[in-house]
Amino acid sequence: MAYPQPDLHTPCREDVLVVTPWLAPIVWEGTFNIDILNEQFRLQNATIGLTLFAVKKYVIFLKLFLQTAEKYFMVGHRVNYYIFTDLPDSVPRVRLQEGRQVVILKVQSYTRWQDISMHRMEMISNFSRQRFLREVDYLVCADVDMIFSDHVGVEILSSLFGTLHPSFYGFSRLDFTYERRPQSQAYISKDEGDFYYIGALFGGSVQEVYRLTKACHEAMMVDQANDIEAIWHEESHLNKYLLYYKPTKVLSPEYMWDALSFYTWEKALQGRHAVFRKRRFRILPKNLTAMRN
């Protein structure tokens, strides 16, 4: 295939950090050639799994999520949508591209939304071992109360990836809402931390996602036995894991766009909105109290 030769004297972006201190790329618009990447992943014959939890009222988000995913997510590649739900009869039928399928995995519900959230790690871990290792090459783990609004493709895939939380973009580690109580397995001291990762989008190879989710679940079980619950539940444990097991790729906030976050932190951004050239994956506004009750 023909494409422009890379120029060693011309950086792809000068306005943002594009590589971490441990040499993991940070994915922004303008840092990759999607045609080259698509060809590489087609040569691998890769299949991508996308896990979603649509429990209780959250099942209402499924139709729009799947419709926009079919327009923007991994277009041209094989995809298995793994939908964990307590309401399998409520899963909508959406027209899918060739080579893509919906797989419904029935799970129990829980009284507290925190328990539903925290058991996600356990379920992904269990199913990774039981079937995902045989069925897909990569796993993308996403929240269901989202929509795709631009291309999200194989450029995100790596052995292990995390996504920068939009609310903490450009902030000091001292401002991150890590778990600060030493009694918790998710504890991170104030002199540690690279970035704050959001729990709504992470993934990697099935083996690496299995290791991550298993470790986070086991840590949460230790906390539960010690009668403590991390401040942001599984997200706190995700941040602890990615502190010590560094992701091999980091997604910029283009992949987790939250208009409310950027409105709230507009003063701190000091006009840096221009660095965000794409709004690829958007958090839907909602009444959290009503959804979780």
C-alpha positions in Angstrom: 0.0 0.0 0.0 1.1 3.6 -0.7 1.4 6.2 2.0 3.6 9.2 2.8 7.0 8.4 4.2 7.5 9.4 7.9 9.7 12.5 8.4 12.1 12.0 11.3 12.5 15.8 11.6 8.8 16.6 11.8 7.0 15.6 15.1 3.4 14.5 14.6 2.2 16.8 17.5 4.0 19.6 19.4 1.1 20.7 21.5 0.6 17.6 23.6 2.5 14.8 25.2 2.6 11.9 22.7 4.7 9.3 24.6 4.9 8.4 28.3 8.2 8.2 30.3 8.0 4.4 29.8 7.7 4.8 26.0 4.0 4.0 25.7 2.3 6.1 22.9 -0.5 8.5 23.9 -3.1 8.3 21.2 -4.3 11.6 19.8 -5.6 12.7 16.4 -2.6 13.2 14.1 -0.4 10.6 15.8 -1.3 7.6 13.7 -2.1 6.4 10.1 -5.2 4.4 10.4 -4.7 2.8 6.9 -1.4 1.3 8.0 -2.9 0.1 11.3 -5.9 -1.5 9.7 -3.7 -3.4 7.3 -1.5 -4.7 10.2 -4.5 -5.9 12.2 -6.1 -7.5 9.1 -2.8 -9.5 8.7 -3.2 -10.6 12.3 -6.8 -11.7 11.5 -7.8 -10.1 14.8 -11.2 -10.4 16.4 -12.1 -7.7 19.0 -14.4 -8.3 22.0 -16.3 -5.4 23.5 -17.7 -6.0 27.0 -20.8 -4.0 28.2 -22.7 -4.2 31.4 -26.4 -3.3 31.0 -27.9 -4.1 34.4 -31.2 -2.8 35.6 -32.1 0.6 34.1 -28.9 0.8 32.2 -30.3 -1.5 29.5 -32.0 1.6 28.0 -28.6 2.8 26.8 -27.9 -0.4 24.7 -29.7 0.5 21.5 -27.9 3.8 20.9 -24.6 2.4 22.0 -24.8 -0.4 19.5 -26.1 1.7 16.7 -23.3 4.2 17.0 -20.7 1.4 17.5 -21.7 -0.1 14.2 -21.0 3.2 12.6 -17.7 4.1 14.3 -16.2 1.2 16.3 -13.6 -1.1 14.7 -15.2 -0.6 11.2 -14.1 -3.4 8.9 -13.0 -5.7 11.7 -14.7 -8.7 13.4 -16.3 -7.7 16.7 -18.1 -9.7 19.4 -20.3 -7.5 21.6 -20.5 -9.3 25.0 -23.5 -7.9 26.8 -23.7 -8.7 30.5 -27.3 -8.2 31.6 -29.9 -9.3 34.1 -32.6 -8.5 31.4 -31.7 -10.5 28.4 -35.2 -10.1 26.8 -34.7 -6.3 26.8 -31.5 -6.4 24.7 -32.5 -4.6 21.4 -32.0 -6.0 18.0 -29.6 -3.9 16.0 -28.5 -4.5 12.4 -24.8 -5.5 12.5 -22.1 -5.5 9.9 -20.8 -8.8 8.5 -18.5 -10.6 10.9 -20.0 -9.0 14.0 -22.3 -10.5 16.6 -24.1 -9.8 19.9 -23.5 -12.4 22.7 -25.8 -12.1 25.7 -24.4 -13.2 29.0 -26.9 -13.4 31.8 -25.8 -12.1 35.2 -27.5 -11.4 38.5 -28.3 -8.0 39.7 -27.3 -6.5 43.0 -29.2 -4.1 45.4 -26.4 -1.5 45.5 -25.1 0.1 42.3 -21.6 0.0 43.9 -21.8 -3.8 44.0 -22.9 -4.0 40.4 -19.9 -1.8 39.5 -17.4 -3.7 41.6 -18.5 -7.2 40.4 -17.7 -6.1 36.8 -14.0 -7.0 37.4 -14.9 -10.4 38.7 -17.2 -11.2 35.7 -14.8 -10.0 33.1 -12.0 -12.1 34.8 -14.1 -15.2 34.9 -15.4 -15.0 31.4 -11.9 -14.2 30.0 -10.7 -17.5 31.4 -13.8 -19.5 30.5 -14.4 -18.3 26.9 -12.9 -14.9 25.8 -9.4 -16.5 25.5 -10.8 -18.9 22.9 -13.0 -16.4 21.0 -11.2 -13.1 20.6 -7.7 -11.6 20.5 -8.4 -8.3 22.2 -10.9 -7.0 24.8 -12.3 -3.5 25.1 -14.1 -2.9 28.3 -16.5 0.0 28.2 -19.4 1.6 30.1 -22.8 1.3 28.3 -24.0 4.9 29.0 -21.9 6.2 26.1 -22.2 6.9 22.4 -19.6 6.9 19.6 -19.5 10.1 17.7 -16.3 9.6 15.6 -13.8 6.9 14.6 -12.6 4.5 17.3 -10.5 1.8 15.7 -7.5 -0.5 16.0 -5.3 2.5 16.9 -6.4 1.9 20.6 -5.4 -1.7 20.7 -2.3 -2.8 22.5 -1.3 -5.4 25.2 -2.8 -3.1 27.9 -4.4 0.3 27.5 -5.9 2.8 29.8 -7.8 6.1 29.1 -7.1 9.5 30.6 -9.9 10.7 32.7 -11.3 14.0 31.2 -11.9 15.6 34.6 -8.2 15.4 35.5 -6.5 16.3 32.3 -3.5 18.5 33.0 -3.9 18.3 36.7 -1.2 17.6 39.3 -1.2 14.1 40.9 -2.0 15.8 44.2 -5.4 16.7 42.8 -6.1 13.1 41.6 -8.9 11.3 43.6 -6.8 8.2 44.2 -7.6 6.1 47.2 -5.6 7.8 50.0 -6.3 5.5 52.9 -3.4 3.1 53.6 -5.9 0.5 54.8 -7.2 -0.1 51.3 -5.5 -2.3 48.7 -6.1 0.6 46.2 -4.0 3.1 48.3 -1.7 5.4 46.3 0.5 7.8 48.2 0.6 11.5 47.3 4.1 11.3 45.8 3.1 8.5 43.4 1.0 8.5 40.2 1.4 9.2 36.5 -2.1 9.9 35.3 -5.7 9.4 36.5 -7.3 6.7 34.4 -11.1 6.4 34.0 -12.8 3.1 34.6 -15.2 3.5 31.7 -12.7 2.4 29.0 -9.7 0.1 29.3 -8.6 -3.1 27.6 -5.9 -5.0 25.8 -5.1 -8.6 24.9 -7.4 -11.1 26.6 -4.5 -12.4 28.7 -3.6 -9.0 30.0 -7.2 -8.0 30.7 -7.6 -11.2 32.6 -4.6 -10.4 34.8 -5.8 -6.9 35.4 -9.4 -7.8 36.3 -8.4 -10.8 38.4 -5.9 -8.6 40.4 -8.5 -5.8 40.9 -11.2 -8.3 42.0 -8.9 -10.0 44.5 -7.8 -6.6 45.9 -11.5 -5.6 46.3 -12.2 -8.9 48.1 -9.4 -8.1 50.6 -10.8 -4.7 51.1 -14.3 -6.2 51.7 -12.9 -8.6 54.3 -11.3 -5.6 56.0 -14.6 -3.6 55.9 -13.3 -0.9 53.6 -14.5 0.3 50.2 -12.2 2.3 47.9 -13.4 5.8 47.1 -14.1 5.2 43.5 -14.6 1.4 43.7 -13.2 -0.6 40.8 -11.8 2.6 39.2 -9.6 3.1 42.3 -8.2 -0.4 42.0 -7.7 0.1 38.2 -5.5 3.1 38.9 -3.5 1.2 41.5 -2.9 -1.6 39.0 -1.9 0.7 36.2 0.5 2.5 38.4 2.6 -0.7 38.9 1.8 -2.5 35.6 2.1 0.3 33.2 -0.2 0.4 30.1 1.5 -0.1 26.8 -0.7 2.5 25.2 -2.6 5.4 26.7 -5.8 7.0 25.1 -6.2 10.7 25.3 -9.5 12.3 26.4 -10.6 12.3 22.8 -11.7 8.8 23.7 -13.7 9.8 26.7 -15.3 13.1 26.0 -17.4 14.6 28.8 -18.7 18.1 28.1 -19.6 18.6 31.7 -16.0 17.9 32.9 -14.5 20.4 30.5 -17.1 23.0 31.4 -16.3 22.4 35.1 -12.5 22.6 34.6 -12.5 25.3 31.9 -10.4 27.7 34.1 -7.7 25.1 34.7 -7.5 24.2 31.0 -6.6 27.8 30.2 -7.8 27.7 26.7 -6.3 24.3 25.9 -9.5 22.9 24.4 -7.9 23.3 21.0 -5.7 20.3 21.6 -8.8 18.1 21.4 -9.4 17.8 17.7 -11.9 14.9 18.0 -14.7 13.9 20.3 -14.7 10.2 19.6 -16.5 8.6 22.5 -18.9 10.6 24.6 -20.4 10.2 28.1 -24.1 10.7 28.0 -25.7 13.1 30.4 -28.1 11.5 32.9 -29.6 11.7 36.3 -27.3 9.3 38.2 -29.6 9.2 41.3 -32.6 8.1 39.2 -30.5 5.6 37.3 -29.0 4.0 40.3 -32.1 3.8 42.5 
